[in-house]
Amino acid sequence: MGMATLLIALAVVATGLYAGFMLIFLTGVMPALGRLTDEQFTAAMRRINEEVPRGVFVSVMLASVAFPAAALAVPEDDRPGARWALLGAGLALVVLNHLVTVTGNIPLNNALAASEQAGAADREARAAFETRWNRLHLVRTLLVTAGFALVVSAALV
């Protein structure tokens, strides 16, 4: 097995874990939180926003970017289609997904945290957060899933 093949295999694992996390959050965590009271929802979401961007999640997120990028850096062997799939994955994962996260979800997370410190009502904080955050997260999930599919296609070329 060549270096490019190993890196693509690692990219499949990392992007699959990342896409899976995003999908579970979209289809399980947020619907469950959606059934909570305003006070419970805002408290839970604030704690989640403190815990998620740490250790394992950050490692998987970075690996989902690093392994496809590293595979692109290895001289192309007999799989020219793999390079295009990896470039597409990079576009979906790095540029678009992270752009949505940095310009959309993170500011909403920060505003939710600030509303706690300001003593704002949970009903208003939730109203300003939940629907917009969920829409943005749907976009991120679709982008990461597309990135995963492209990395898998690179592995199959």
C-alpha positions, 0 to 999 in steps of 0.5 A: 500500500502506497502513502497516498492510499494510506492517507486516503484510507485515513481520510475516509475514516476521519471524514466519516467520523466527522460526518457521522457526528454532524448527522447524529447532532442533526437527527438526534441531539437537536430534536431531543433538545428541541423538546426541552423548555426554554430554560433547559434548552439554553442551559444544555446548548450552552454546556454543549457549546463549551464541551464540543470544541475540545479534544476528540471532536477537534482532532477528528475535525482537523484530521478530516481536513489534514488527511485529504490535504496530505493525500493531495500532497503525495505525488499522484500515482495511477489514480488521477481521478482521486485528486479531483475527488480530494479537491472536491472534498477539500472544498466541501469540508474546508472552505464551505463547511468551515465558512458556515461554521465560522460566520454562522454557527460560532457567532450564534454560539457566542451570542447564546453564551453572552445572553447567559452572562447578560441575564437575558430571558431564555425564551428570547435567547432561544428564539434568536438561536435555535432555528437559525443554528439548526438551518446552518447546521443542516447546511454543514451536515450536507457539506460534510456528507458531500465531502465524505462521499468525495473522499470515499470516491477517491478511495475507490478510484 
